[in-house]
Amino acid sequence: MSEKGKGKGKKVKPNKARTENRCFTCNEVGHWRQNSPKRHEAELMQLLSTYDYITRTFCEKRGIKLITSTPRYPQSNGLAESSNKVIINSIRKRLKGAKGKWVEELPSVLWANRTTPRASTEQTPYSLVYGCEVVVPIEAQLPTARSRTYDQNAINLSYDLDALEELREKALRTMAAQKGIVERHFNKKVKAKNFQVGDYVLRHVFQNTQEPNAGKLSIKWEGPYIISKVIGNGAYRLTTIEGMEIPRSWNAHHLKRYYF
């Protein structure tokens, strides 16, 4: 750009503030380039919380039910993280020091994860999807029943798909039996804690009540407190020695009897 009416063209710098004010996106994120990383993170969290409030307000005004979890199969929430943990641990064992080569090892790790029988179902994830076991690479070189009857493979696969629901029901029964075994094993180690009104107890120290800068030398239990009310199912209300009521109810798992 150059100013008119002068002999030599003089360059004029564009007005950065005026340009950013015209663009909403630039106005929102343009100033982050000059700020510190911690300030960036704080401003981003504030911006996301504002957008979340706008979304919830928009849905409430129009009677829209906002669901943040998977409505089709809510039992699967958290299972993805569990599967990813197994995959990451397997990759870590294979890579050792060469952590940058995880992309090359990922296909083999996924193959092993999908073709390994689970203890809870006694079936492989591949068989629960397709109704049959996968053809391993060694079967391509050695003569097997499936490799010799290649022409009838499509017919056999259709039979396997017909029996797929029965295979999945069997896996569900095995899973239920496995959960029962784990539950009985866990219940053997559980010792019920029963308290009465007036009993003195200690409460487990949580992060918000922990002594600052104490580290590993901090105390694990605090109190004593007095049981003021038995709510049921292992829940109790507490009061201090001075008679001040403690907010919320507390589970017996976080309490233990106090002896003078």
N, C-alpha and C positions, 0 to 999 in steps of 0.2 A: 504494500500500500504506500502511497506517496501523497503529500499535501499538494493541492493545486495552487497555482499562482506564484510559485517560486521557481527559480532557475534550476536548482538541483533537486532531485527527488530525495526527500527525507523519509526514512523508514519510521513508521509509527507502530509501536508494539500494541497488540490487541489487548483489550481490557479483559483480564482473566475473570475478575469478579462479575462483570456484566455478562460474560458468556456463561458462567456457571449458574447465574440466577435464571437464565432462560431455560436451562435443562434441569429437570427434576432429579435425574440420576446423577448428574455432575454435582448438583447442589447437595445431594445426600452423601455421596461417597468421595467427592473430589478433594475435600479437605483432609481426608485420611492420610494422604501422601506426606503431609507435613507433621503428623502427630506420631507419638511413640506407639510401639506395638501394644502395650498394656492399655493405652487409651483407645486404640482401635478395637480391642476386644470388648472393653466396657461399652463403647458406643454401639458396637454390633449387637450385643446382648440387649441393650435398651431398645434398639430398633426392632429386633425380632419380637420382644415382648409387646411392643406397641402394635405391630402387625397382628400378633396373636389376639390381642384385645379387640382390634377392629374386626377380625374374622368372627370371634365369638359374639360380638355385639350385632353384627350383620345377620348371623344365623338366628339369634334370639328374637330380633324384630320381625323376622319373616317366618318364624315357627319351624325352622330347619333343625333337625336333630343332628348334632355334630358328634361323630364317633371317631375317636383317635386310634382305636385298635381294629384288628381285622374282624368284621362281623360275621364273615362266612365260616371261619373256623378259629374261634378265639383261643382254643387249646394250643394252637401252634405258636402263640406269642412267647418268645423266649427260646423256642426250640432251635431257631436259626443260630442264635448265639452259641448254643451248646454244640451244634454241628461245626460251626466255625472254630470253636475251641479245639475240637479233635483234629481238624484239618491243619490248624496252625501248629499244634504240637507235633504232628507227623512231619510237616515241612521243616520244623526246627531240628528234628532228629536227623533228617537226611542232609541238611545243609551244613550243620555244625558252624564252621567259621565263615563259609561263603554265603552270607545272608543275601547278597544281591542277586543270586541265581534262583530265587524262589519261583520265578515265572516259568523256568524250564522244568522244575520239579512238580509244578502244580498239576499237570494232567495225570501223571502217574500216581500222585497222592489221591486225587479224586477217584481214579479207577480203583485203587485199593480200598478206599472208603465205601464205594458203592457195591463192591463185590465181596465184602467181608460180612459174615453172619453176625447179627446182633444177639447179645445174650438175652435181651428182653423178649425178642420175637423168635429167635432161632432161625431167622430168615435173613437174606441179604436185601438191601433196598432195591437192587435191580430186579430180583425175583418178585417183589411185591408190586412192581410197576408193570412188568411184562409177563409175569406168570411162569418164567423159566429162568434157568441160570445162564449166565453169559458164557460165550465161547471164548476160552482163554487162548492166548497166542500159540501155546504148545499143541492145541488141537488142530491147528492149520497144517502142522507137519506130520503128526502121527495119525494113523487111521482110527477114527472113532465112529460110533453109530450115527452121530449127527453129520459128520463130514461125508460118510458114505451114502447116506440117504438125503443128499442135498435137494433132490427134486421134490421130495415129500416134506421138506422143511416148512413150507408155507402152511400145509395142512396141519402139521403137528403144532405149529404156533397158534393156529386157530383153536385147536383143542385146549392148549394151555390157557388161552384167554377166556375160554368158557369156564375153566376151573379156577380162574383168578379170584373170584369173590370167596370161594371156599377156602382158598389159601390165605386170604386176608383175614377171614373170620378165625381161622386157626391161629394166626399170629396174634389176634386180639385176645383170644383165650390164654395163650401162652404169656402174653404181657400182663394180663390180670393176675394170673397165678404167680408170676414173678414179683409183682407189686405186693401180693399177699405175703410172700416169703420175706421180703424186705421189711414190711410193716411189722410182722411178728418178731423179726430179729431186732428191730428198733425198740419195740415195746418192752422187750426183756430188759433193756438197759435203762429204761425210763423209771425214775423213782418219783412217785407223786408227792407233791408238797402241799400239805393241808394246814391252813392257819385258822385260828379263831379270833374273834373280836377281842382286842386287848393284848394280843401277843406282840412281843417286841421282835422286830426284824431289821435286817440290813438290806440296803438296796444297792444293786450293781451300779458302779460309776460309769456314766456315759460320757461322750466327748464334750457335750456342752456343760457338764458339771465337773469335768476333770480339772485338777489343779494345773494352772499354766506353768510351763517350763519344767514340769516334773519328769516328763519322759517316762522311761521304763520303771522309775522309782516311785511313781504315783500310786496311791492306794487304789485297790480294786473295789472296795465296798465302802459305803458311807451310811451314816445313821447314828444312833438307832431311830427307827420310826415305830409307830404303833398302828396295828390293824384297826381301822375304824369301821369298816363295813366289808362284808363278804358279798360280792356281786354274783359269783358263780362261774363255773368253767375255768377255775384257776385265776380269776381276776379279783383284785382287792383294792380298796381305797385306803390311803395312808394319811396319817397326821404326824406332826413332829411332837417332841416331848412337851413343847410349850402349848400344844393344842392347835397349831395352825395346819389347815388342811392342805395336802399336796395335790396339785392339779392332776386330773386324769386318773384312770385306773391303771394298776400295774399287775403284770402277769407273775405268777409264782415262780416262773423260770428265772426272773431277775431278782428274786428275794431269797433270803436265807434266815433261819432263826437266829436270834441274838440271845446269848446267855450272859447274865450278869456274873 
